[in-house]
C-alpha cells in the first residue's frame, strides 16, 4: 500500500510538473505516464551503455540521466512561471472587471480565461471545466487545483485564499482585488529579477551536466579509454564524476526552493 501510494504521489507530482512547464498546453497527449516512460527509457539506455563499468556505476548514471531530464523540466517551469506572473497580473484586472459584472467567481474565472495567455489560461479552463463537469468537486478543491498547477506561486496563493474566504463569508472582495492588483504591479520587478537569476543558474548547471555526459560517452567509445574506464581506477573516476554531477543537481534544486 505504501509503495502504491508513493507511486501515485510521484505521478501526481510529474503531472503538476507537466502543467507548470507549459508542455500540456502544446502537447495535450503528454501526461504523467508518458513522461515517466521517457524518463525510464533514458535511464535504461544510459544503464546499458555503462553496464560494462559495473552495475553500481551504471545505475548511478542511469539515475543522473533521469534527474537531469527532470531538471530540464524544472528549467521550463522557471521560464513558464515568469510568463505566468505576467499573465496573472493581466488576469487579475480582467477577472476583477468580470466579477464586477457577474458577481460569481466561477463565471468570472471562466470568462477572464478567454482573454489571457497561457499557461494561466489553460490552467483556469481546466479546473473550471472540472468544477462544472464533476459534481463531487467542490469550489475549494477547484481553487486548490489551480494553485497546485501554478506551482503554489505566492501571489496566486494570496488570490486563491482571498477568493475562498470571500466565497464563504462575503466582504469587500472587489476592493481587495483592486488592492492586490496595485501590490502585484510593485512586486513584479523584484520577482522577475530573482526568477531570471534562478533560471540562468539552472540553465548553466544543466548545460554543464549535459556536456559532461556527452563528453563521457564519447570517451567511452574510444577503445583505449574504454579499457581504462572498465578498470578499478577508471570506475573510481566515473564514481567521482557522478558524485560531482549529483552535487550540481542538488544545487539546482536548492536554487529553486
C-alpha positions as CSV (number, residue, x, y, z in Angstrom):
1,X,0.0,0.0,0.0
2,X,2.8,2.4,0.9
3,X,4.6,1.7,-2.4
4,X,1.4,2.2,-4.4
5,X,0.7,5.5,-2.6
6,X,4.3,6.7,-3.3
7,X,4.0,5.8,-7.0
8,X,0.6,7.6,-7.1
9,X,2.1,10.7,-5.4
10,X,5.1,10.7,-7.8
11,X,2.8,10.5,-10.8
12,X,0.7,13.4,-9.4
13,X,4.0,15.4,-9.0
14,X,5.0,14.6,-12.6
15,X,1.6,15.7,-13.8
16,X,2.0,19.0,-12.0
17,X,5.4,19.5,-13.5
18,X,4.0,19.0,-17.0
19,X,1.3,21.6,-16.4
20,X,3.7,24.0,-14.7
21,X,6.2,23.7,-17.5
22,X,3.6,24.6,-20.2
23,X,4.1,21.3,-22.1
24,X,0.4,20.3,-21.5
25,X,-0.7,23.4,-23.5
26,X,1.4,22.4,-26.5
27,X,1.2,18.6,-26.3
28,X,-2.2,17.7,-24.7
29,X,-1.4,13.9,-25.0
30,X,1.8,14.3,-23.0
31,X,0.8,13.1,-19.5
32,X,2.5,11.8,-16.4
33,X,2.7,8.2,-17.7
34,X,4.3,9.3,-21.0
35,X,6.8,11.4,-19.1
36,X,7.6,8.5,-16.7
37,X,8.2,6.2,-19.7
38,X,10.5,8.7,-21.3
39,X,12.5,9.1,-18.0
40,X,12.8,5.4,-17.5
41,X,13.8,4.8,-21.2
42,X,16.6,7.4,-20.9
43,X,17.8,5.9,-17.6
44,X,17.7,2.4,-19.2
45,X,19.7,3.4,-22.2
46,X,22.4,5.0,-20.1
47,X,22.4,1.9,-17.9
48,X,23.0,-0.3,-20.9
49,X,25.7,2.0,-22.2
50,X,27.6,1.9,-18.9
51,X,26.8,-1.7,-17.8
52,X,30.3,-2.9,-18.6
53,X,31.7,-0.5,-16.0
54,X,29.7,-2.3,-13.3
55,X,26.1,-2.4,-12.1
56,X,26.6,0.4,-9.4
57,X,28.1,2.8,-11.8
58,X,25.5,2.1,-14.5
59,X,22.7,2.6,-12.0
60,X,24.2,5.8,-10.8
61,X,24.4,7.3,-14.2
62,X,21.0,6.0,-15.1
63,X,19.7,7.9,-12.1
64,X,21.6,11.0,-13.2
65,X,20.0,10.8,-16.7
66,X,16.6,10.6,-15.1
67,X,17.2,13.5,-12.8
68,X,18.9,15.6,-15.5
69,X,15.8,15.3,-17.7
70,X,13.6,16.2,-14.7
71,X,15.8,19.2,-14.1
72,X,15.3,20.3,-17.7
73,X,11.6,20.3,-17.0
74,X,12.3,22.4,-13.9
75,X,14.0,24.9,-16.1
76,X,10.9,25.1,-18.3
77,X,8.9,25.5,-15.1
78,X,11.0,28.5,-14.1
79,X,10.6,30.1,-17.5
80,X,6.9,29.4,-17.5
81,X,6.5,30.9,-14.0
82,X,7.8,34.2,-15.3
83,X,5.1,34.1,-18.1
84,X,2.6,33.0,-15.5
85,X,3.2,36.0,-13.3
86,X,2.8,38.4,-16.2
87,X,-0.4,36.7,-17.3
88,X,-1.6,36.6,-13.7
89,X,-1.4,40.4,-13.4
90,X,-3.4,40.8,-16.6
91,X,-5.8,38.1,-15.4
92,X,-6.4,40.0,-12.1
93,X,-7.5,43.1,-13.9
94,X,-9.8,41.3,-16.4
95,X,-11.2,39.0,-13.7
96,X,-12.0,42.0,-11.5
97,X,-14.0,43.6,-14.3
98,X,-15.9,40.3,-15.0
99,X,-16.6,39.8,-11.3
100,X,-18.0,43.3,-11.0
101,X,-20.4,42.3,-13.8
102,X,-21.1,38.7,-12.9
103,X,-20.8,38.6,-9.1
104,X,-19.9,34.9,-9.5
105,X,-16.3,33.7,-9.1
106,X,-16.5,30.7,-11.4
107,X,-18.2,32.6,-14.2
108,X,-15.7,35.4,-13.8
109,X,-12.8,32.9,-13.8
110,X,-14.1,31.1,-16.9
111,X,-14.7,34.4,-18.9
112,X,-11.4,36.0,-17.9
113,X,-9.5,32.9,-19.1
114,X,-10.6,33.7,-22.7
115,X,-8.7,37.0,-22.6
116,X,-5.3,35.9,-21.1
117,X,-2.3,33.9,-22.3
118,X,-1.1,30.5,-21.4
119,X,-0.1,29.0,-19.1
120,X,-2.7,30.6,-16.7
121,X,-5.4,30.4,-19.4
122,X,-5.2,26.6,-19.8
123,X,-4.9,26.0,-16.0
124,X,-8.1,28.0,-15.2
125,X,-10.0,26.5,-18.1
126,X,-9.0,23.0,-16.9
127,X,-10.2,23.5,-13.4
128,X,-13.4,25.4,-14.2
129,X,-14.3,22.6,-16.6
130,X,-13.6,20.1,-13.9
131,X,-15.8,22.0,-11.4
132,X,-18.7,22.2,-13.8
133,X,-18.3,18.6,-15.1
134,X,-17.7,16.8,-11.8
135,X,-20.4,17.3,-9.2
136,X,-18.2,15.8,-6.4
137,X,-15.6,18.5,-7.0
138,X,-16.1,21.4,-4.5
139,X,-15.3,25.1,-5.2
140,X,-12.4,24.9,-2.7
141,X,-10.9,21.8,-4.5
142,X,-11.1,23.6,-7.8
143,X,-9.3,26.6,-6.4
144,X,-6.7,24.3,-4.8
145,X,-6.2,22.6,-8.2
146,X,-5.5,26.0,-9.8
147,X,-3.0,26.8,-7.1
148,X,-1.3,23.4,-7.4
149,X,-0.9,23.7,-11.2
150,X,0.6,27.1,-10.9
151,X,3.3,25.8,-8.6
152,X,2.0,27.4,-5.5
153,X,3.0,30.9,-6.5
154,X,2.7,33.3,-3.6
155,X,0.6,35.9,-5.4
156,X,-1.7,33.1,-6.8
157,X,-2.0,31.6,-3.3
158,X,-3.0,35.0,-1.9
159,X,-5.6,35.4,-4.6
160,X,-6.9,31.8,-4.0
161,X,-7.2,32.3,-0.3
162,X,-8.9,35.7,-0.7
163,X,-11.4,34.2,-3.1
164,X,-12.1,31.2,-0.9
165,X,-12.7,33.5,2.1
166,X,-14.9,35.8,0.1
167,X,-16.9,32.9,-1.3
168,X,-17.6,31.6,2.2
169,X,-18.1,34.8,4.2
170,X,-18.5,37.7,1.8
171,X,-16.9,41.1,2.3
172,X,-15.4,43.8,0.0
173,X,-14.0,41.3,-2.5
174,X,-13.8,43.9,-5.3
175,X,-11.8,46.3,-3.2
176,X,-9.4,43.6,-2.2
177,X,-8.9,42.7,-5.8
178,X,-8.0,46.3,-6.7
179,X,-5.6,46.5,-3.8
180,X,-4.0,43.2,-4.9
181,X,-3.5,44.5,-8.5
182,X,-1.6,47.5,-7.2
183,X,0.6,45.4,-4.9
184,X,1.3,42.9,-7.7
185,X,2.5,45.7,-10.1
186,X,5.0,46.8,-7.4
187,X,6.3,43.3,-6.7
188,X,6.7,42.1,-10.3
189,X,10.0,43.8,-11.0
190,X,11.9,42.3,-8.0
191,X,10.3,38.9,-8.6
192,X,11.3,38.9,-12.2
193,X,14.9,39.6,-11.3
194,X,15.0,36.7,-8.8
195,X,13.4,34.4,-11.3
196,X,15.8,35.3,-14.1
197,X,18.8,34.7,-11.8
198,X,17.4,31.2,-10.8
199,X,16.7,30.4,-14.4
200,X,20.2,31.4,-15.5
201,X,21.9,29.4,-12.8
202,X,19.7,26.4,-13.5
203,X,20.4,26.6,-17.3
204,X,24.1,26.9,-16.9
205,X,24.4,24.0,-14.5
206,X,22.1,21.8,-16.7
207,X,24.2,22.7,-19.7
208,X,27.4,21.7,-18.0
209,X,25.8,18.4,-16.8
210,X,24.7,17.6,-20.4
211,X,28.1,18.5,-21.9
212,X,29.8,16.3,-19.2
213,X,27.6,13.3,-20.1
214,X,28.2,13.8,-23.8
215,X,32.0,14.0,-23.3
216,X,31.9,10.9,-21.1
217,X,30.0,8.8,-23.6
218,X,32.3,10.0,-26.5
219,X,35.3,8.9,-24.4
220,X,33.8,5.5,-23.7
221,X,33.5,4.9,-27.4
222,X,37.3,5.1,-27.7
223,X,38.8,1.6,-27.4
224,X,42.0,2.7,-25.5
225,X,40.0,4.7,-22.9
226,X,37.2,2.1,-22.7
227,X,39.7,-0.3,-21.1
228,X,40.7,2.3,-18.6
229,X,37.1,3.1,-17.6
230,X,36.4,-0.6,-17.0
231,X,39.3,-0.9,-14.6
232,X,39.1,-0.2,-10.8
233,X,40.8,3.2,-11.2
234,X,38.6,4.1,-14.1
235,X,35.5,3.1,-12.2
236,X,36.7,5.4,-9.3
237,X,36.9,8.3,-11.8
238,X,33.4,7.5,-13.0
239,X,32.1,7.4,-9.5
240,X,33.7,10.7,-8.5
241,X,32.4,12.3,-11.7
242,X,28.9,11.0,-10.9
243,X,29.2,12.4,-7.3
244,X,30.1,15.8,-8.7
245,X,27.2,15.7,-11.1
246,X,24.7,14.8,-8.4
247,X,26.1,17.6,-6.3
248,X,25.5,20.0,-9.2
249,X,21.9,18.8,-9.5
250,X,21.5,19.2,-5.7
251,X,22.5,22.9,-6.2
252,X,19.8,23.3,-8.9
253,X,17.1,22.0,-6.6
254,X,18.4,24.3,-3.8
255,X,18.3,27.3,-6.1
256,X,14.7,26.7,-7.0
257,X,13.4,26.0,-3.5
